[in-house]
Amino acid sequence: MTTNGIDRGLSTGLLTVSQIGASNRVGLLYSLAGRGPASRSDLAREAKVPRGSIAPIVTGLIEDGFLVEQEPASVPAKMGKPSRPLWFGPKVGHSGSLRIEATGVECARVDQRGQVHDLTRIDFPPNPGAATIENAVLGLADQVLGASPEPLTGVGLAWPAVWDPVDSTVLSCTPIPTLVGSGLARRLGQACGLDLFLEDDARALAIGQRWFGEARGLDDFSAVQISTGIGAGLMVDGKLFNVQGRWPEVGHMVVDLDGEPCRCGRSGCWETLAALGWLRQQARRLGLPGWESALPGDIVAWSSPAADQLLDRYARNISIGLVNLANTMGLDRFLLHGEVVSGGEPLLRLLRRQIEAQTTLPDTKPTVEFSRLNQTAALLGAAVLPLVHAIERA
């Protein structure tokens, strides 16, 4: 079976007693995932119910292997037993996870604690055709997941594509146009013999960050990827933002009406000013060495007046899009991923300065950080999809 993303709808009608019990179990597991290991008291406070209401649900989930009690974090100052944090148990299982980008594919196993195992990567040759990509992905999945010492609950795939919800055929893939028309997802699911779950790569970043990363416990934030393209996963009230199953293509919001043509067919998109292509074109124009493969970290390292000016313009261009997102979505926390992270503290300082200068709303003060997980967050996010499926069957 192949399914799309992590979004779940609500059925209409009343719930039976058994459905209410199942819904409470799933709700508790979701709450745990959103905040990290927590005690029974913590979960009861978050759910706004008495601790006694949580206890039987937790007991059942422990007995069924979906939860385990961890060792107390510290010895309490007062009398009484120390609280034992709850976290996912062995029944939730391990997931297979793949992440495809323009330059290659990564595959790993991810356990219920978010630990990555057997991470392996294959780089694509320049301008790869669909057959080359499909063979690399299928071969890597067989190598890593076929030899898994643990049974897998399913496989998640994060990729920069739009796909048909019925048969998973690729409808659009701007970073890898040769994949359009490919049935890669269908073939991958058949080859693995497991349920395959698909997600947009930028949205997978947000999922991975909230479940296992730096955004754990945050209900509102944006995971932004700035690389050869630009994308974002927008987390609003603890849920990925979308409208009728569609999500915003933030890299293609127009920020310059008289700007350069974009590969999407329009002109002046954010990608034309803040993706790697713009940075390298400008480095070439300035005669900077190694411009063909330059990363933000290279611009920082060159440390010349021309390079410093280019870095400042790059920070300004990135900030334009981030401030637009802050103003339109009300989000004030941004975690950046992709090659932009290579710019390190010098670029981060410039970004913060530019964001402060461009922010006009008095009650909006966006913060920006470079993700420590970086692209690993997308692997974690892809792995969450089968975990959610396992939780919903709890």
N, C-alpha and C positions, 0 to 999 in steps of 0.2 A: 504494500500500500504506500502511496505517496500522498502527503498532505502538505498544506501550505501554512507555514508560520506558526505562531504561538497564540494567535487570537482565538478566543472562544466566545461563542454567542450564548444567549440565554434562551431556553425554550419557554414557550408560553404555557399557561395552565398551572394548576396547583401541583405541588409535589406530594408524593406518597410518603409515609413514615420512613420507609427504607431509603427513599431518595433524599429526604432531609438528613438522615444519618450520613449518607455518602457525601452530600454536599458539605456538611460540617467537617468531615475528615479532610476533604480536598481543601476547604477554606483554611483550615489550620496549617496544612502543609504549605500552602501558598504564603501564608503569613510568615511562617518560619523562613521560607526561601527569601522573602523580601527583607528580613531584618538580620538574618544570620542566626547562629545558635542562641537559643533563648530558653529560659526556665518556664515552668508551667505558670508561675505568677506573672511573668512578663507577657506571655501569650494571652492570659486572661485579661490583663490590663488593656492590651491592645484591642482585644475583641469586645471590651466593655461588658464582660460577664463575670460572675463569681468564679473563683478558682475551681470550685467543685464541679462546675459545668464543663470545664476543660478536662478534668482528671479522667473520666471514663473514655473520652475520645483518645487521649494520649495513651492510656493503658492498652486499648485495642490496637493502636498503631504500633506500639512497641511489641506486643504479642505477635503481630503479623509481620514484623521485621521491617516496617517502613520507617521507624524511628529507633534511635538508640540514645541512652543517657551517657553523657560524657562526664569526665571527672570534674569536680567542682573547681571553678576558676580560682577561688581563694577561700581561706578559712574565715567564717563570719565572726564579727566582733561580738555579736550577741549570742545568747544561748540558742540552741536549736540546730537542726541539720542544715548544712550548707546546701544551696540550690545546685542542682545538677543540670547543666544546659542540655537541651534536646537538639538532635540533628538527624539528618537522614541516615537510615540504616541500610543493610545489605540488600533488602528487597527492592529498593529503588534502583540499584544496579549501576552498571557502567554503560556509557553511550559511546558509539563511534561518532567521530566528528571530522568534517572536511571543510576547508576554506579555499575557495578558488579566487585568484586575482589575475591581473593581466600578465604577470610574469611567472606564475607557477601555482602549484597546489600543495597544501599541507594536509596531513591526516594524523589523527591521534585517537587514543582512547581517553575518556574523561570519567572519573569516578564521581560518586554522589557527593563528595566533599569539594569537588572542583579541582582536584589534582589531575594534571595532564601526564599521560603515560605514552611512551613510544612515539613521540612527536617526530615525524619524518616529512621531508619536503622534496619535491621534484620541480626543477625550473623548466619552463617552456623555452623552446628556441625562439628566436625573433620571428614575429608574424606567424604564429602557429595556426594551422588549419584545424577545423573541428575534429577531424579524425585523430590528429596528434594529441589534442587536449583530452579527448575521450579516452584514448588508450592510456595516457599518463594517469588520469584520475582512476580508471578502473584497475590498472596495475597497482597503484599505490594503495588503494582500498583493500585489495586482496592481500598485499604484503603486510599491512599493518593490522587490519581488522580480521583477516582470515586466520591470523596466528594468535588471536586474543586468548590469553589464559582464562579470562572471565567471560561468562555469557553476556551478550550485549542486549540491552532493552530495545535498541533501534539505532538508527544513524541519522545525524543531522548534517545538512549541507548549507553553508553560507556562501553566497555568490553574488556578483554584481549584475543580476539579470532580472528581467520581468518574464514570467512564464505563464503558460496556459493553465488555468486552475483545473482543467479536466484531465489533460494528458501530460502536463509538465513540459511540453515543448517550449523551447526558448523563443520568446516573441521579440525581445529587445535585450541587447547587452552592449552598451556603449563602449566600455573598455576592451571588450573582446568581440568585435562584430562578427567574426567568423562562426561564433556559436549560435547565431540566429538560425532557427529551424532545427537545432540539435535536439535529439531525444536523450541527451546524456543522463538526466535525472531518472528517466524510466529504466535505462540500461543499468544504472548504478543500483537502483532498488532491486532489480532482478538478480544482479550479480551477488549482492550482499545477502539476499534471501531474508531481509529484515524490513520492518517499516522504515520508510525514508521520509524525513521531514525537511522542508525547504524554507529558507528565509533569506531575505535581502541582507547583504553583508553588513551594511551600516546599521540596520536594525538589530542584527545579531550582536553587534558591539554593545548596544544599550542593554540587551538581555543579559549578556555575559557580565557586564559591569554591575547590574543590579543584583544578580543572584550570587556571584562569586567575587566581585571586584570592588573597585573604589567607590562605587555608587550604592553599595549595600545600605539599605535603610533610607535611601532617598526616593521620594515619590515623583519628583520633578527635576529633570535634567536632560541634557542632550549629549549624546555621544556622536561626535563629528569626525568624519574621516576626510583628511586632506592629503591627496596623493596624486596619481595621474588623473583622477576625477575627485569630485566632492559629493559626499552623501552624509546623511545624519539619521540616527534613530532618536525620536523624540519621546521621552517618557513623561506622561502627564497623568497625575493622580495615580501613579503606580502602574499605568497601562501604556502600551505603545500606541502612539497617536496614529490613527488612520481614519479614513472616511469611506465607508462601504467597501472595505478591503483594500483600498488604495492608500498609499502613503506619499507624503510630499517629496518631490525631487528637488531638494534645496540647492543643489549645485546648478540648477537651471532657472533659478530666480534671476531676473534681469536686474543688474546693478548699474549698467551703463548703456543708455539707449543708443549711443553712437559707438558702441564698443565693437570688438572684433567678432567675426563669425564664430559660432560655436558648432561643435560636431553634432549637436542636436538639431541644427537647422536654423536656429535663431541667432541673434547677436547680443553681445554684452552680458552673457550669463556670468554668474559668480565664478564658474570654472575657468572662464577665459581670462580672469584676473588673478586667481589665487591657486590654481592647480600647478603641478610641476611643469607643465608645458610652458606656461607664462614665465615662470622663473628661469627656465633654461633659455628661452628666447631672449630674455633681457640680459642674461649672462653672456650670451653670444654677442649681442649688440654692443656690450661693454668690453668685449675682448677678454673676458675672464677665462682662465685656463680650465680645461675639462668641462666645458659648459654642457656637452652632450649628455652627460650623466650626472650633472650637478644636483646635489641635495641641499636643503637649507643649512645643514651642518657644514658643507663645503663653503658656502657663502660666508658663514661666520668665521671659518678658519682663514679665509683669504685676508680678512682684516685690512682692507684698503679703503680709501675714501669712496671709490666707486662701489665696492662690495657693501660697505656700510649703508650707502644710500639705497642700494637695491634691497637690502634686508628691511630697511625701514618702510619702503614702498610695499614690499610683500606683506609685512605685518599690517599695514593700513588696509590693503585689499582683503586680507582674511577678516579683519575686524569689521569691515562693512557688512559682510554676510552674517557674522555673529550678532552684531547689534540689531540687524533687521529681524533675526530670529527672536532675540530678546524682546523686541518691541511688538512683534506680531503674536508670539506664542506665550509671552509672559515668563519664559524660562530664564533663569539667571545663573545657571551652573552649566559650564561646558567642559567636557572631557575630550581633548583632541587626540586623534590617532593618525597613523600613517607616517609618511616620510617627514611631515612637518615636525615631528617630535625630535628629529635629529638636530634641529636648531638650538635645542637646549635652553639654558637660562637666558642667554642674550636675546634670543627671539621671543621667549616668553615675556621678558620685561617690556619689549617693544609692543607686544600684543596688548598687554595690560594697560600700557600708556595710551595706545590708540583707542582701546575700548572706552577708557575713562573719558577721553576727549570727545568721542562720538556719541556717548550716551547723553540724551537730553531729558529723559523722564526722571523726575526727582526720586521716585520710589523704585527705580530699576537700577541695580548696581551689579551687572553681570560679572561673574568670576570665571576665569579660564585656567585650566591645568593641562599639562601634557600627561597622558595616561602612562602609568608604569607598566601596565599589562600590554599596552599597544595592541597589535593585531591578535595577540593571544585571546583577547576579550571576545573576538568573533568566533574563535574555536570553542570557547566556553559557551557562548550564546547558542551556537549550533547544537552543542551537546545538551543544552537545557531542553530542547524540543522533545526528544524521546523521554527525558526525565519527567516532563510535564505529563506526557502520555501515561507513564507508569503511575504517577501520582493520581491521575484521574481514574485509574483503574483500582486505586487503593480500596 
